[in-house]
Amino acid sequence: QVQLVESGGGLVQAGGSLRLSCATSGRTLSNYAIGWFRQDPGKGREFVATIAQDGITTSYTDSVKGRFTISRDNAKNTAYLQMDSLKPEDTAVYYCAARLWYSPDYVYWGQGTQVTVSS
C-alpha cells in the first residue's frame, strides 16, 4: 500500500503561483511514477502531469505546458507540482496518484487539495 497526502492548495489571484506537495508513505517512492490530476465540479478527472520514477521523464497536458513543473524528491518520498501563471480555468481539486513504473494504471490516490484561482 502507498498512502498519498496532498497539501499546498489555496486561493490565489490570476497570475500567481502555488506549489503542491504530495507526501507518500508505505512503500519506496522510487518504484512508482507519480501523476497529478485535477477535477472541476461537473467535469471528469483530467490528467495534468506525470513524472517517471527516475525523476527525469516528465509529461504535461498541453494547457499547463510552460506554466507547471512536476518534480520529485525520492529521498523525502515527496512529489511536487509548481504552478505558475495560474489562470481561473486552473481552478479544481488537484490529486496526486501513484503507479508502479511498469504499469499504466494509477492505483493509489490522495484525497485531493483545492486550488482556486480568482480573476
C-alpha positions as a LaTeX table, in Angstrom:
\begin{tabular}{lrrr}
\hline
Residue & $x$ (\AA) & $y$ (\AA) & $z$ (\AA) \\
\hline
Gln1 & 0.00 & 0.00 & 0.00 \\
Val2 & 1.03 & 3.57 & $-0.73$ \\
Gln3 & $-0.55$ & 6.45 & 1.12 \\
Leu4 & $-0.60$ & 9.84 & $-0.57$ \\
Val5 & $-1.35$ & 13.17 & 1.08 \\
Glu6 & $-1.58$ & 16.38 & $-0.91$ \\
Ser7 & $-1.01$ & 19.84 & 0.51 \\
Gly8 & $-0.36$ & 23.36 & $-0.69$ \\
Gly9 & $-3.68$ & 24.24 & $-2.26$ \\
Gly10 & $-5.44$ & 27.51 & $-1.63$ \\
Leu11 & $-6.84$ & 30.69 & $-3.09$ \\
Val12 & $-4.65$ & 32.74 & $-5.39$ \\
Gln13 & $-5.18$ & 35.56 & $-7.86$ \\
Ala14 & $-4.74$ & 35.00 & $-11.56$ \\
Gly15 & $-1.07$ & 35.20 & $-12.48$ \\
Gly16 & 0.00 & 33.93 & $-9.08$ \\
Ser17 & 1.75 & 30.73 & $-8.07$ \\
Leu18 & 1.20 & 27.74 & $-5.82$ \\
Arg19 & 3.31 & 24.73 & $-5.05$ \\
Leu20 & 1.52 & 21.49 & $-4.34$ \\
Ser21 & 3.18 & 18.69 & $-2.43$ \\
Cys22 & 2.37 & 15.00 & $-2.44$ \\
Ala23 & 3.80 & 13.21 & 0.57 \\
Thr24 & 3.92 & 9.44 & 0.30 \\
Ser25 & 4.38 & 6.66 & 2.80 \\
Gly26 & 4.13 & 2.92 & 2.93 \\
Arg27 & 6.42 & 1.92 & 0.10 \\
Thr28 & 9.58 & 3.18 & $-1.53$ \\
Leu29 & 8.60 & 6.05 & $-3.78$ \\
Ser30 & 11.36 & 5.26 & $-6.25$ \\
Asn31 & 9.37 & 2.26 & $-7.54$ \\
Tyr32 & 6.47 & 4.46 & $-8.59$ \\
Ala33 & 5.67 & 7.01 & $-11.23$ \\
Ile34 & 3.66 & 9.94 & $-9.88$ \\
Gly35 & 0.86 & 11.75 & $-11.63$ \\
Trp36 & $-1.09$ & 14.89 & $-10.88$ \\
Phe37 & $-4.73$ & 15.11 & $-11.92$ \\
Arg38 & $-7.45$ & 17.67 & $-11.39$ \\
Gln39 & $-11.21$ & 17.70 & $-11.31$ \\
Asp40 & $-13.62$ & 20.58 & $-11.51$ \\
Pro41 & $-17.22$ & 20.03 & $-10.31$ \\
Gly42 & $-19.32$ & 18.73 & $-13.16$ \\
Lys43 & $-16.28$ & 17.65 & $-15.18$ \\
Gly44 & $-14.29$ & 14.48 & $-15.41$ \\
Arg45 & $-10.90$ & 13.97 & $-13.89$ \\
Glu46 & $-8.19$ & 15.48 & $-16.09$ \\
Phe47 & $-4.57$ & 14.45 & $-16.38$ \\
Val48 & $-2.18$ & 17.31 & $-15.58$ \\
Ala49 & 1.35 & 15.96 & $-15.39$ \\
Thr50 & 3.40 & 12.88 & $-14.65$ \\
Ile51 & 6.97 & 12.12 & $-13.66$ \\
Ala52 & 8.75 & 8.82 & $-14.01$ \\
Gln53 & 10.28 & 7.00 & $-11.07$ \\
Asp54 & 13.74 & 8.26 & $-12.05$ \\
Gly55 & 12.65 & 11.88 & $-11.88$ \\
Ile56 & 13.84 & 12.59 & $-15.41$ \\
Thr57 & 10.99 & 11.81 & $-17.78$ \\
Thr58 & 8.01 & 14.14 & $-17.47$ \\
Ser59 & 4.84 & 14.78 & $-19.42$ \\
Tyr60 & 2.22 & 17.53 & $-19.26$ \\
Thr61 & $-1.17$ & 18.23 & $-20.66$ \\
Asp62 & $-1.00$ & 20.98 & $-23.26$ \\
Ser63 & $-2.90$ & 23.55 & $-21.22$ \\
Val64 & $-0.24$ & 23.66 & $-18.48$ \\
Lys65 & 2.94 & 23.32 & $-20.52$ \\
Gly66 & 5.33 & 26.14 & $-19.74$ \\
Arg67 & 3.42 & 27.08 & $-16.58$ \\
Phe68 & 3.53 & 23.96 & $-14.39$ \\
Thr69 & 6.56 & 21.93 & $-13.35$ \\
Ile70 & 6.41 & 18.48 & $-11.82$ \\
Ser71 & 9.30 & 17.21 & $-9.73$ \\
Arg72 & 10.08 & 14.68 & $-7.05$ \\
Asp73 & 12.49 & 14.03 & $-4.21$ \\
Asn74 & 12.70 & 10.29 & $-3.65$ \\
Ala75 & 14.79 & 10.76 & $-0.52$ \\
Lys76 & 11.91 & 12.70 & 1.01 \\
Asn77 & 9.23 & 10.47 & $-0.55$ \\
Thr78 & 7.58 & 13.60 & $-1.87$ \\
Ala79 & 6.47 & 14.85 & $-5.26$ \\
Tyr80 & 5.68 & 18.42 & $-6.19$ \\
Leu81 & 3.70 & 20.43 & $-8.69$ \\
Gln82 & 4.90 & 24.01 & $-9.10$ \\
Met83 & 2.12 & 26.03 & $-10.68$ \\
Asp84 & 2.96 & 29.46 & $-12.09$ \\
Ser85 & 0.96 & 31.98 & $-14.13$ \\
Leu86 & $-2.22$ & 30.48 & $-12.77$ \\
Lys87 & $-5.47$ & 31.08 & $-14.61$ \\
Pro88 & $-9.07$ & 30.89 & $-13.39$ \\
Glu89 & $-9.54$ & 27.79 & $-15.53$ \\
Asp90 & $-6.93$ & 26.03 & $-13.39$ \\
Thr91 & $-9.43$ & 26.05 & $-10.53$ \\
Ala92 & $-10.07$ & 22.46 & $-9.46$ \\
Val93 & $-9.36$ & 19.84 & $-6.85$ \\
Tyr94 & $-5.87$ & 18.51 & $-7.52$ \\
Tyr95 & $-4.99$ & 14.89 & $-6.82$ \\
Cys96 & $-1.71$ & 13.07 & $-6.85$ \\
Ala97 & $-1.58$ & 9.41 & $-7.76$ \\
Ala98 & 1.00 & 6.65 & $-7.95$ \\
Arg99 & 1.52 & 3.72 & $-10.29$ \\
Leu100 & 4.23 & 1.10 & $-10.42$ \\
Trp101 & 6.76 & 2.19 & $-13.01$ \\
Tyr102 & 5.90 & $-0.67$ & $-15.41$ \\
Ser103 & 2.12 & $-0.31$ & $-15.15$ \\
Pro104 & $-0.16$ & 2.21 & $-16.92$ \\
Asp105 & $-2.70$ & 2.17 & $-14.09$ \\
Tyr106 & $-2.70$ & 4.62 & $-11.20$ \\
Val107 & $-3.83$ & 2.54 & $-8.25$ \\
Tyr108 & $-3.06$ & 4.82 & $-5.31$ \\
Trp109 & $-4.72$ & 8.20 & $-4.92$ \\
Gly110 & $-4.63$ & 11.03 & $-2.44$ \\
Gln111 & $-7.67$ & 12.85 & $-1.09$ \\
Gly112 & $-7.06$ & 15.99 & $-3.11$ \\
Thr113 & $-6.35$ & 19.64 & $-2.39$ \\
Gln114 & $-8.46$ & 22.56 & $-3.60$ \\
Val115 & $-6.91$ & 25.19 & $-5.84$ \\
Thr116 & $-8.98$ & 28.28 & $-6.55$ \\
Val117 & $-7.76$ & 30.98 & $-8.92$ \\
Ser118 & $-9.65$ & 34.25 & $-8.83$ \\
Ser119 & $-9.82$ & 36.59 & $-11.80$ \\
\hline
\end{tabular}
